[in-house]
């Protein structure tokens, strides 16, 4: 039942060979892709990073003295309370 037969040994060896050969083949394909498009890929990533940095805008916030919420410093809005100092 659990004995080793020549069929089981050959099948196991074939599976191991197929896995190792497939791993080597995938590594070779990845190396070719890196060699061909490595420079272009790096350039593309840098421009995407710059685009994100340029489009990201931060605003200074100030605390509303009435309710304690933070509102934009440039265009503060009315918070909804009667005694809010900001225009609505």
Buried (B, 14 or more C-beta within 10 A) or exposed (E): EEEEEEEEEEEEEEEEEEEEEEEEEEEEEEEEEEEEEEEEEEEEEEEEEEEEEEEEEEEEEEEBEBEEEEBEEEEBEEBEEEEBEBEE
